[in-house]
Amino acid sequence: MRSTFILNTYFFIGIIICFSSPIGYSQSDTSTLKAQFALGVNSPSSAGFVTDFEANSVNFPSINLGLQYMFWEPLGVKLDFGYNRFSSANNSPDFKVNYTRINGQLVFDASHFTSFLNRMGAFVHVGPGVTMIKPLGNYGENKTSYLNTITGLELHYAMSDKLSVYLDASYIVGFSDDFDPVESGFGSFNGNMFTLTIGASISLSGCYYCGD
């Protein structure tokens, strides 16, 4: 049922992209197409590990790269890539895990809620994706992948028409079965994750020869 829900969501996003792609943007509209880069920390849920394995509550780095297209105010879509690494806590067997994800998301511009704050904006994003887990060291063979969905909130501060800095808080829910057999899960992860990142959003649309 979870897989069907996510696949249907992908289909919905694809339909939106297809219908919105012919829509052009104004030469001066710098908010239509943006590239995003963010760096921060992550916190994997303890329930995602087998018994006796535990990760640090805060881990570095989390890296997000995204391309956002606002096809119709206040709605848009975003395709983004996330890389996260976390490692074992002091009371756990030693391990490190690379957590990589790719997500297609719907974006809602909620900036009218922050309009009373000068140069501030807010965006809500949500959508399905795929998670790829690669343990390192002694557990490097315990690779796995599964579907996920992510939801998050971005708070932007406009530096100019073409550049904003933002804070993103996101929660990723993994749709994975329990490890079977249990031994195969050593050093791996099949749970949820919280990420907190700070980044920059750069306009790729609009007139670059106009004055700031």
C-alpha positions as CSV (number, residue, x, y, z in Angstrom):
1,M,0.0,0.0,0.0
2,R,2.8,2.4,0.8
3,S,4.6,1.6,-2.5
4,T,1.3,2.2,-4.4
5,F,0.8,5.6,-2.6
6,I,4.3,6.7,-3.5
7,L,4.1,5.6,-7.1
8,N,0.8,7.4,-7.5
9,T,2.4,10.5,-6.0
10,Y,5.2,10.3,-8.6
11,F,2.6,9.9,-11.3
12,F,0.8,13.0,-10.0
13,I,4.0,15.1,-10.0
14,G,4.9,13.9,-13.5
15,I,1.5,15.0,-14.8
16,I,2.0,18.4,-13.2
17,I,5.5,18.8,-14.8
18,C,4.1,17.8,-18.2
19,F,1.3,20.3,-18.2
20,S,3.4,23.1,-16.7
21,S,6.4,22.7,-19.0
22,P,5.0,24.7,-21.9
23,I,4.4,27.7,-19.6
24,G,7.1,30.3,-20.1
25,Y,8.3,32.8,-17.6
26,S,8.7,36.5,-17.8
27,Q,12.1,37.8,-18.8
28,S,12.4,39.6,-15.5
29,D,11.0,36.8,-13.3
30,T,13.9,35.6,-11.2
31,S,11.8,33.4,-9.0
32,T,10.7,30.8,-11.6
33,L,13.8,28.6,-11.9
34,K,16.3,28.2,-9.0
35,A,19.3,26.1,-8.1
36,Q,19.7,25.3,-4.4
37,F,22.6,24.1,-2.3
38,A,22.5,23.5,1.4
39,L,24.9,22.1,4.1
40,G,24.0,20.9,7.6
41,V,23.5,18.1,10.1
42,N,21.3,15.0,10.4
43,S,19.8,12.9,13.1
44,P,18.7,9.3,12.3
45,S,16.0,7.6,14.3
46,S,17.2,5.0,16.8
47,A,14.5,2.6,15.6
48,G,16.2,2.3,12.3
49,F,19.1,0.1,13.7
50,V,19.3,-3.5,14.9
51,T,19.8,-4.2,18.6
52,D,23.0,-2.8,20.2
53,F,23.6,-0.4,17.2
54,E,23.1,3.3,17.7
55,A,24.2,6.4,15.8
56,N,25.2,9.8,17.2
57,S,22.2,12.0,17.8
58,V,23.8,14.8,15.6
59,N,25.9,14.0,12.6
60,F,27.8,15.9,9.9
61,P,27.5,16.4,7.0
62,S,24.1,16.6,5.3
63,I,24.4,18.0,1.7
64,N,21.4,18.9,-0.4
65,L,21.4,19.9,-4.1
66,G,18.2,20.8,-5.8
67,L,16.5,22.4,-8.9
68,Q,13.2,24.2,-8.2
69,Y,10.7,25.3,-10.8
70,M,7.7,27.4,-9.8
71,F,5.2,26.8,-12.7
72,W,2.2,28.6,-11.2
73,E,2.1,30.8,-8.1
74,P,2.1,29.5,-5.4
75,L,2.9,26.0,-6.7
76,G,6.0,24.4,-8.1
77,V,8.1,21.2,-8.2
78,K,11.6,20.4,-7.1
79,L,14.0,17.6,-7.9
80,D,16.7,17.2,-5.2
81,F,19.6,15.0,-4.2
82,G,20.6,14.5,-0.6
83,Y,23.8,13.0,0.9
84,N,24.1,12.3,4.6
85,R,26.7,10.5,6.7
86,F,26.3,9.3,10.2
87,S,28.5,7.2,12.5
88,S,28.2,5.1,15.7
89,A,27.6,6.5,19.2
90,N,30.2,5.8,21.9
91,N,28.2,2.8,23.4
92,S,27.7,1.1,19.9
93,P,29.9,-1.1,17.7
94,D,31.9,1.0,15.3
95,F,30.2,1.8,12.0
96,K,29.7,4.6,9.5
97,V,26.8,4.8,6.9
98,N,26.4,6.8,3.8
99,Y,22.7,7.7,3.3
100,T,21.8,9.0,-0.2
101,R,18.4,10.0,-1.4
102,I,16.7,11.4,-4.6
103,N,13.3,13.0,-4.3
104,G,10.7,14.6,-6.6
105,Q,8.7,17.1,-4.6
106,L,5.8,19.5,-4.8
107,V,6.6,23.0,-3.5
108,F,4.1,25.5,-2.0
109,D,5.1,29.1,-1.6
110,A,3.8,30.1,1.8
111,S,5.5,33.5,1.8
112,H,2.3,35.4,2.4
113,F,2.4,34.1,6.0
114,T,5.8,35.8,6.5
115,S,5.0,39.0,4.5
116,F,5.1,41.0,7.7
117,L,8.8,40.2,8.0
118,N,10.9,42.3,5.5
119,R,12.6,40.2,2.8
120,M,11.5,36.9,4.4
121,G,9.8,34.0,2.6
122,A,8.6,30.5,3.4
123,F,8.3,27.3,1.3
124,V,6.8,23.9,2.2
125,H,8.0,20.9,0.2
126,V,6.8,17.3,0.2
127,G,7.3,14.3,-2.1
128,P,8.4,10.7,-2.6
129,G,11.8,9.4,-3.5
130,V,14.4,6.6,-3.2
131,T,16.9,6.0,-0.3
132,M,20.2,4.2,-0.9
133,I,22.1,3.0,2.1
134,K,25.8,2.1,2.0
135,P,27.5,1.0,5.3
136,L,31.3,1.5,5.4
137,G,34.1,-0.5,7.0
138,N,33.3,-4.0,8.4
139,Y,29.7,-3.9,7.2
140,G,30.2,-2.6,3.7
141,E,28.3,-5.5,2.1
142,N,25.1,-4.6,3.9
143,K,23.8,-2.3,1.2
144,T,20.1,-1.7,0.9
145,S,17.6,0.7,-0.8
146,Y,14.0,1.5,-0.2
147,L,11.3,4.1,-1.0
148,N,10.9,7.3,1.1
149,T,8.9,10.4,1.4
150,I,10.2,13.8,2.6
151,T,8.5,16.8,4.0
152,G,10.1,20.1,5.1
153,L,9.9,23.8,5.6
154,E,12.3,26.4,4.2
155,L,12.7,29.9,5.6
156,H,14.3,32.3,3.1
157,Y,16.0,35.7,3.5
158,A,16.4,37.6,0.2
159,M,19.9,39.0,-0.3
160,S,18.9,40.3,-3.8
161,D,16.4,39.4,-6.5
162,K,18.7,36.6,-7.6
163,L,20.0,35.2,-4.3
164,S,18.5,34.2,-1.0
165,V,19.9,32.3,2.0
166,Y,17.6,29.8,3.7
167,L,17.2,27.4,6.6
168,D,15.6,24.1,5.8
169,A,14.2,21.6,8.4
170,S,13.1,18.3,6.8
171,Y,11.9,14.9,8.0
172,I,12.4,11.8,5.8
173,V,10.2,8.7,6.4
174,G,11.7,5.4,5.1
175,F,9.4,2.7,3.8
176,S,11.6,-0.4,4.4
177,D,10.9,-3.8,5.8
178,D,12.7,-5.0,8.9
179,F,16.1,-6.6,8.3
180,D,15.9,-10.3,7.6
181,P,17.9,-12.0,8.8
182,V,18.7,-9.6,11.5
183,E,22.5,-10.1,11.0
184,S,22.3,-8.5,7.6
185,G,21.4,-5.2,9.2
186,F,24.6,-4.8,11.1
187,G,25.9,-1.3,10.3
188,S,22.9,-0.6,8.1
189,F,19.8,1.6,8.6
190,N,16.1,1.4,7.7
191,G,14.5,4.2,9.7
192,N,13.5,7.8,9.5
193,M,15.8,10.9,9.5
194,F,15.7,14.6,10.5
195,T,17.9,17.0,8.7
196,L,18.7,20.7,9.4
197,T,20.6,22.6,6.7
198,I,21.6,26.1,5.8
199,G,21.9,27.0,2.1
200,A,21.7,29.4,-0.8
201,S,19.0,29.6,-3.6
202,I,20.2,31.1,-6.8
203,S,18.0,32.2,-9.7
204,L,18.6,30.6,-13.1
205,S,15.8,32.6,-14.8
206,G,15.0,36.2,-15.4
207,C,17.0,39.0,-16.9
208,Y,20.7,38.9,-16.0
209,Y,21.4,42.2,-17.8
210,C,18.9,44.2,-15.8
211,G,20.0,46.3,-12.8
212,D,19.7,44.9,-9.3
